[in-house]
């Protein structure tokens, strides 16, 4: 009993068995070779999240596609023998009573069906697969996709859709050909939402840039106007000072003042003309 408790009960024993069978240094080399494919096949046979019943039977073609051995039929056959005859993890089953989806096959090529051997394997396999998936970025993205898909399927609300970073991570690290129907629906919905938000954000950003440029242009124009106005006032003041000085200057100073006035001719001329015309 102490050992059983240390291993985490029957589920822990199952997880430990799977780990030693496929991943430990002492594992059969053939088992280690098939480890990745075995995980994909077992994942395909697992029932939906929230249930520990061994799930529906799946046609051999589905398992072949999931295993990644489409071009290696002999290795796939050996993988099935290993999982069935050697490890007793899966078992052939009678397609009678299968769902319409499970019976779907090419008429000219009847195919076998498989399912997990027993219900008690489900928790152990699920926990083992989760542990292995968490070891890689791809696995973590797949787990996240499955979790979000389950929540969204149960309650299709926007808050259950992946965030932009989650959505991009799922697209980057998972393969669409392995997505379930509900996962595809989730990704499509998330894509529509994020594209819409991206368009809105782009429009808002462009609007802010346009408004910002217009505001900057207005401010620059006002500043330029103020600078010119101030310069104009300074020139008028200097011209008035020079004209006043000219009127009271000694003859020796007149030439110097006139030379200086040339720089302010535009502003000094009206003052000089006015003074001349009003003079007796």
JOBELMO-V593698 format. One record per pair of residues at least 12 apart in sequence whose ideal C-beta (glycine too) atoms are under 10 Angstrom apart, sorted by sequence separation. I is the first residue (numbers start at 1). GAP is how many residues later the second one is. If there is no record, write none. Layout:
{{I GAP} {I GAP}}
This chain:
{{22 12} {23 12} {45 12} {64 12} {67 12} {80 12} {130 12} {148 12} {245 12} {246 12} {22 13} {45 13} {63 13} {64 13} {67 13} {102 13} {129 13} {130 13} {133 13} {147 13} {148 13} {149 13} {170 13} {174 13} {21 14} {22 14} {44 14} {129 14} {148 14} {243 14} {246 14} {64 15} {95 15} {98 15} {147 15} {148 15} {242 15} {245 15} {246 15} {22 16} {23 16} {60 16} {63 16} {64 16} {95 16} {130 16} {170 16} {171 16} {242 16} {245 16} {18 17} {21 17} {22 17} {41 17} {45 17} {60 17} {63 17} {95 17} {96 17} {98 17} {145 17} {170 17} {44 18} {45 18} {94 18} {95 18} {144 18} {148 18} {242 18} {243 18} {44 19} {93 19} {94 19} {148 19} {167 19} {171 19} {241 19} {242 19} {18 20} {22 20} {60 20} {63 20} {92 20} {93 20} {167 20} {170 20} {171 20} {18 21} {41 21} {42 21} {44 21} {45 21} {92 21} {93 21} {141 21} {145 21} {239 21} {242 21} {243 21} {41 22} {44 22} {91 22} {92 22} {93 22} {144 22} {145 22} {148 22} {238 22} {239 22} {242 22} {246 22} {40 23} {41 23} {43 23} {44 23} {91 23} {92 23} {93 23} {167 23} {238 23} {241 23} {18 24} {42 24} {90 24} {91 24} {93 24} {145 24} {162 24} {166 24} {167 24} {239 24} {240 24} {243 24} {247 24} {40 25} {41 25} {89 25} {90 25} {91 25} {141 25} {144 25} {145 25} {161 25} {162 25} {238 25} {239 25} {242 25} {243 25} {246 25} {247 25} {37 26} {40 26} {41 26} {90 26} {91 26} {144 26} {145 26} {156 26} {160 26} {161 26} {164 26} {167 26} {168 26} {238 26} {239 26} {242 26} {243 26} {246 26} {39 27} {40 27} {41 27} {63 27} {89 27} {90 27} {91 27} {141 27} {153 27} {162 27} {163 27} {167 27} {237 27} {239 27} {240 27} {241 27} {243 27} {244 27} {39 28} {40 28} {41 28} {89 28} {141 28} {142 28} {145 28} {146 28} {153 28} {161 28} {162 28} {235 28} {236 28} {239 28} {240 28} {243 28} {247 28} {37 29} {38 29} {40 29} {88 29} {89 29} {140 29} {141 29} {144 29} {145 29} {153 29} {156 29} {160 29} {161 29} {162 29} {164 29} {235 29} {238 29} {239 29} {242 29} {243 29} {246 29} {37 30} {84 30} {87 30} {88 30} {141 30} {144 30} {149 30} {152 30} {153 30} {156 30} {160 30} {161 30} {164 30} {236 30} {237 30} {238 30} {239 30} {242 30} {36 31} {37 31} {83 31} {90 31} {138 31} {141 31} {142 31} {143 31} {149 31} {152 31} {158 31} {161 31} {162 31} {163 31} {235 31} {236 31} {239 31} {240 31} {243 31} {244 31} {36 32} {37 32} {58 32} {60 32} {80 32} {89 32} {137 32} {138 32} {141 32} {142 32} {149 32} {150 32} {153 32} {158 32} {161 32} {162 32} {235 32} {236 32} {239 32} {243 32} {247 32} {34 33} {57 33} {83 33} {84 33} {88 33} {140 33} {141 33} {142 33} {145 33} {146 33} {149 33} {150 33} {152 33} {153 33} {156 33} {161 33} {164 33} {234 33} {235 33} {239 33} {57 34} {80 34} {83 34} {138 34} {139 34} {145 34} {146 34} {148 34} {149 34} {152 34} {164 34} {232 34} {236 34} {34 35} {37 35} {41 35} {57 35} {58 35} {89 35} {137 35} {138 35} {139 35} {145 35} {148 35} {149 35} {151 35} {158 35} {232 35} {236 35} {54 36} {57 36} {59 36} {89 36} {137 36} {138 36} {142 36} {146 36} {149 36} {150 36} {54 37} {56 37} {57 37} {136 37} {137 37} {138 37} {142 37} {145 37} {146 37} {149 37} {152 37} {37 38} {41 38} {45 38} {57 38} {145 38} {148 38} {149 38} {152 38} {37 39} {40 39} {41 39} {59 39} {62 39} {148 39} {57 40} {58 40} {62 40} {146 40} {11 41} {34 41} {38 41} {42 41} {57 41} {142 41} {145 41} {33 42} {34 42} {37 42} {38 42} {41 42} {56 42} {57 42} {59 42} {62 42} {145 42} {148 42} {56 43} {58 43} {59 43} {61 43} {62 43} {34 44} {38 44} {45 44} {58 44} {59 44} {61 44} {33 45} {34 45} {37 45} {38 45} {45 45} {56 45} {57 45} {59 45} {60 45} {61 45} {33 46} {37 46} {56 46} {57 46} {59 46} {42 47} {64 47} {30 48} {31 48} {34 48} {41 48} {42 48} {61 48} {63 48} {30 49} {33 49} {34 49} {38 49} {41 49} {60 49} {62 49} {63 49} {60 50} {61 50} {63 50} {31 51} {38 51} {59 51} {60 51} {61 51} {62 51} {63 51} {30 52} {31 52} {38 52} {59 52} {60 52} {62 52} {59 53} {60 53} {28 54} {59 54} {60 54} {31 55} {57 55} {58 55} {59 55} {30 56} {31 56} {57 56} {58 56} {56 57} {57 57} {58 57} {28 58} {57 58} {58 58} {28 59} {56 59} {57 59} {55 60} {21 61} {54 61} {55 61} {54 62} {53 63} {54 63} {54 64} {55 64} {21 65} {22 65} {54 65} {21 66} {53 66} {54 66} {52 67} {54 67} {55 67} {21 68} {47 68} {51 68} {52 68} {54 68} {18 69} {45 69} {47 69} {52 69} {53 69} {17 70} {44 70} {45 70} {46 70} {52 70} {18 71} {45 71} {51 71} {52 71} {54 71} {17 72} {45 72} {47 72} {41 73} {42 74} {52 74} {14 75} {46 75} {47 75} {45 76} {46 76} {45 77} {49 77} {42 79} {46 79} {47 79} {42 80} {45 80} {46 80} {43 82} {42 83} {43 83} {46 83} {42 84} {39 86} {42 86} {43 86} {42 87} {39 89} {40 89} {43 89} {39 90} {43 90} {39 93} {39 94} {36 96} {35 97} {49 97} {48 98} {49 98} {43 99} {39 100} {49 100} {50 100} {48 101} {49 101} {48 102} {49 102} {18 103} {43 103} {17 104} {49 104} {50 104} {23 105} {48 105} {49 105} {14 106} {18 106} {22 106} {14 107} {17 107} {18 107} {21 107} {68 107} {14 108} {15 108} {16 108} {23 108} {11 109} {14 109} {15 109} {18 109} {19 109} {23 109} {10 110} {11 110} {14 110} {15 110} {18 110} {22 110} {68 110} {11 111} {12 111} {13 111} {14 111} {15 111} {17 111} {18 111} {66 111} {11 112} {12 112} {14 112} {15 112} {16 112} {19 112} {23 112} {65 112} {66 112} {10 113} {11 113} {14 113} {15 113} {18 113} {19 113} {65 113} {9 114} {10 114} {11 114} {14 114} {15 114} {18 114} {9 115} {11 115} {12 115} {15 115} {8 116} {11 116} {15 116} {11 117} {8 119} {48 132} {44 134} {48 134} {43 135} {44 136} {40 138}}
